[in-house]
C-alpha cells in the first residue's frame, strides 16, 4: 500500500506534468531540462524522514501529508498596494520587488532610477532575455539534488528575483525582495528562485522578507543563490514572519570569490515548521564571511537552522552567531558545520550558538561541528542553553519593575545582540519594535 509520503511524491509528479503542458514554448528552453532533472531526482529521493541524519530532529510529516497545489500563475488583484505598505519594514526607502505566491507583481513593485547595466527584475523575464548570463549561474551552486525541497523548488522554478550588479557599483539604497503569500481556498506551495550576482568591487544590501495574508496552510519553498565576485561587499538580511498555519523551507547559498565580504542576518519569527539551510563557500583567499541568526518561537512552533561554512582556501575569516528564544512548547534545532579544507591554512573561524528557554516545555537540539583538515588554523565553536538569570530579574523588580516587563527587557537584550548587527537603520528599528510585540504576544499564547 502506498504511504502518505509516496502519495505526496505522486501528487507533485502529476502536478509537474500539468505544469509542463502549460509552458508552451518555454518547455523547449534549456531551463526546462534543469527542471526535468530535478523532478526526476525528487522521485528518486523522496522526502526526508527522521531516519535521515540531517532531518533527525525535524519531523516534516505535517508538510508531507498535505498535497500542496503548486502556485504556477500570478493571482492578480489579490493584494492591494495599501496592504503592501504595512510590509515595507518601517517605511524603509528601497528598490522594492514584490512577489505574490512566488510571482513578480510589477504593479506593486517600485524600482527607483538605477544606472545602466544594473538589473533588478524578475527571474521569469531573465529566463527569456538573459539566457547566457543566467545559465552561467542558475543551478550551478544549488543543483536541485541536495534534498527533496531543493529538487521541488528547481522542478517548479518559474519566477523570483534576478539581480545583476556590474563591476564597481555601489548601490546606496537597499534592494527589498518582498514575498507575500495569499490565499483563502486551497493549500498551495510557492517556489521562488532568486539569483543575485554582485560584480567585482561592488557593494549592495539585499533585504529578503517573507510575509503572509493567507488564511490556509501553505508551503513556502524558496532558494536563493548569491554570487559575490572579487572584493564585493554584500549585506543580506532575511526576515521571515509568515502565518502560524504556514510552513517555510528556505535555502540560501553564498558563493564567495577572493577578497569578498558577506554579512548574513537571518531573522525567523513566524511559521509552524521552519527550516533554514544556509551555506557559504569561501572560494578564494582573503574572504570574510559572517552568519548571524535569530529565531523566536512559541506555542507549537519548530525552527530548524542548518548552516555550513566551507573554508576551501587559505587566509579566510568566518564568524557565526545564531541565537534562539523559545517559549511555550516550541522546539529549536541548530546544526552548524565548519569545514576547513586541507589547503585552507591560516583559517580563522568562530561559531557560537546560544539558546534562551522561557518555559520548562521548550526544547533545543544543538549540534555545532568542526571538520578541520589543515594544521595552521584558529577555530572555535560552542553552544549554551539556559534560562533567564533570576538574580537579574530580581534586581529589576527591586527597582519597581513588573515581572513581565523585567523578563521582556532581559529577553530583548539577548535578542538585540543579533538585531544590532543589521546596518540598515529603518530595518533594525522596525525589528526592535516587532521583537517587543512578539514577546508580548508570545506570553498571551502561553497564558491562553
Secondary structure in CASP SS format (residue, H / E / C, confidence):
PFRMAT SS
TARGET T0000
AUTHOR 0000-0000-0000
METHOD secondary structure of the structure
MODEL  1
X C 1.00
X C 1.00
X C 1.00
X H 1.00
X H 1.00
X H 1.00
X H 1.00
X H 1.00
X H 1.00
X H 1.00
X H 1.00
X H 1.00
X H 1.00
X H 1.00
X H 1.00
X H 1.00
X H 1.00
X H 1.00
X H 1.00
X H 1.00
X H 1.00
X C 1.00
X C 1.00
X H 1.00
X H 1.00
X H 1.00
X H 1.00
X H 1.00
X C 1.00
X H 1.00
X H 1.00
X H 1.00
X H 1.00
X H 1.00
X H 1.00
X H 1.00
X H 1.00
X H 1.00
X H 1.00
X H 1.00
X H 1.00
X H 1.00
X H 1.00
X H 1.00
X H 1.00
X C 1.00
X C 1.00
X C 1.00
X C 1.00
X C 1.00
X C 1.00
X C 1.00
X H 1.00
X H 1.00
X H 1.00
X C 1.00
X C 1.00
X C 1.00
X C 1.00
X C 1.00
X H 1.00
X H 1.00
X H 1.00
X H 1.00
X C 1.00
X C 1.00
X C 1.00
X C 1.00
X E 1.00
X E 1.00
X C 1.00
X C 1.00
X C 1.00
X C 1.00
X C 1.00
X C 1.00
X C 1.00
X C 1.00
X C 1.00
X C 1.00
X H 1.00
X H 1.00
X H 1.00
X H 1.00
X H 1.00
X C 1.00
X C 1.00
X C 1.00
X C 1.00
X C 1.00
X C 1.00
X C 1.00
X C 1.00
X E 1.00
X E 1.00
X E 1.00
X E 1.00
X E 1.00
X E 1.00
X E 1.00
X C 1.00
X C 1.00
X E 1.00
X E 1.00
X C 1.00
X H 1.00
X H 1.00
X H 1.00
X C 1.00
X E 1.00
X C 1.00
X C 1.00
X C 1.00
X C 1.00
X C 1.00
X C 1.00
X C 1.00
X C 1.00
X E 1.00
X E 1.00
X E 1.00
X E 1.00
X H 1.00
X H 1.00
X H 1.00
X H 1.00
X H 1.00
X H 1.00
X H 1.00
X C 1.00
X H 1.00
X H 1.00
X H 1.00
X H 1.00
X H 1.00
X H 1.00
X H 1.00
X C 1.00
X C 1.00
X C 1.00
X C 1.00
X C 1.00
X C 1.00
X C 1.00
X C 1.00
X C 1.00
X C 1.00
X H 1.00
X H 1.00
X H 1.00
X H 1.00
X H 1.00
X H 1.00
X H 1.00
X H 1.00
X C 1.00
X C 1.00
X C 1.00
X C 1.00
X C 1.00
X E 1.00
X E 1.00
X E 1.00
X E 1.00
X E 1.00
X C 1.00
X C 1.00
X C 1.00
X C 1.00
X E 1.00
X C 1.00
X C 1.00
X C 1.00
X E 1.00
X E 1.00
X E 1.00
X E 1.00
X E 1.00
X E 1.00
X E 1.00
X E 1.00
X C 1.00
X C 1.00
X C 1.00
X C 1.00
X C 1.00
X C 1.00
X E 1.00
X E 1.00
X E 1.00
X C 1.00
X C 1.00
X E 1.00
X E 1.00
X E 1.00
X E 1.00
X E 1.00
X E 1.00
X C 1.00
X C 1.00
X C 1.00
X C 1.00
X E 1.00
X E 1.00
X E 1.00
X E 1.00
X E 1.00
X E 1.00
X E 1.00
X E 1.00
X E 1.00
X E 1.00
X C 1.00
X C 1.00
X C 1.00
X C 1.00
X C 1.00
X E 1.00
X E 1.00
X E 1.00
X E 1.00
X E 1.00
X E 1.00
X E 1.00
X E 1.00
X E 1.00
X E 1.00
X E 1.00
X C 1.00
X C 1.00
X C 1.00
X C 1.00
X E 1.00
X E 1.00
X E 1.00
X E 1.00
X E 1.00
X E 1.00
X E 1.00
X E 1.00
X E 1.00
X C 1.00
X C 1.00
X C 1.00
X C 1.00
X E 1.00
X E 1.00
X E 1.00
X E 1.00
X E 1.00
X E 1.00
X E 1.00
X E 1.00
X E 1.00
X E 1.00
X E 1.00
X C 1.00
X C 1.00
X C 1.00
X C 1.00
X E 1.00
X E 1.00
X E 1.00
X E 1.00
X E 1.00
X E 1.00
X E 1.00
X E 1.00
X C 1.00
X C 1.00
X C 1.00
X C 1.00
X E 1.00
X E 1.00
X E 1.00
X E 1.00
X E 1.00
X E 1.00
X E 1.00
X E 1.00
X E 1.00
X E 1.00
X C 1.00
X C 1.00
X C 1.00
X C 1.00
X C 1.00
X E 1.00
X E 1.00
X E 1.00
X E 1.00
X E 1.00
X E 1.00
X E 1.00
X E 1.00
X E 1.00
X E 1.00
X C 1.00
X C 1.00
X C 1.00
X C 1.00
X E 1.00
X E 1.00
X E 1.00
X E 1.00
X E 1.00
X E 1.00
X E 1.00
X E 1.00
X E 1.00
X E 1.00
X C 1.00
X C 1.00
X C 1.00
X C 1.00
X C 1.00
X E 1.00
X E 1.00
X E 1.00
X E 1.00
X E 1.00
X E 1.00
X E 1.00
X E 1.00
X E 1.00
X E 1.00
X C 1.00
X C 1.00
X C 1.00
X C 1.00
X E 1.00
X E 1.00
X E 1.00
X E 1.00
X E 1.00
X E 1.00
X E 1.00
X E 1.00
X E 1.00
X E 1.00
X C 1.00
X C 1.00
X C 1.00
X C 1.00
X C 1.00
X C 1.00
X E 1.00
X E 1.00
X E 1.00
X E 1.00
X E 1.00
X E 1.00
X E 1.00
X E 1.00
X E 1.00
X E 1.00
X E 1.00
X C 1.00
X C 1.00
X C 1.00
X C 1.00
X C 1.00
X E 1.00
X E 1.00
X E 1.00
X E 1.00
X E 1.00
X E 1.00
X E 1.00
X E 1.00
X E 1.00
X E 1.00
X C 1.00
X C 1.00
X C 1.00
X C 1.00
X E 1.00
X E 1.00
X E 1.00
X E 1.00
X E 1.00
X E 1.00
X E 1.00
X E 1.00
X E 1.00
X E 1.00
X C 1.00
X C 1.00
X C 1.00
X H 1.00
X H 1.00
X H 1.00
X H 1.00
X H 1.00
X H 1.00
X H 1.00
X H 1.00
X H 1.00
X C 1.00
X C 1.00
X C 1.00
X C 1.00
X H 1.00
X H 1.00
X H 1.00
X H 1.00
X H 1.00
X H 1.00
X H 1.00
X H 1.00
X H 1.00
X H 1.00
X H 1.00
X H 1.00
X H 1.00
X H 1.00
X H 1.00
X H 1.00
X H 1.00
X C 1.00
X C 1.00
X C 1.00
X C 1.00
X C 1.00
X H 1.00
X H 1.00
X H 1.00
X H 1.00
X H 1.00
X H 1.00
X H 1.00
X H 1.00
X H 1.00
X H 1.00
X H 1.00
X H 1.00
X H 1.00
X H 1.00
X H 1.00
X H 1.00
X H 1.00
X H 1.00
X H 1.00
X H 1.00
X H 1.00
X H 1.00
X H 1.00
X C 1.00
END
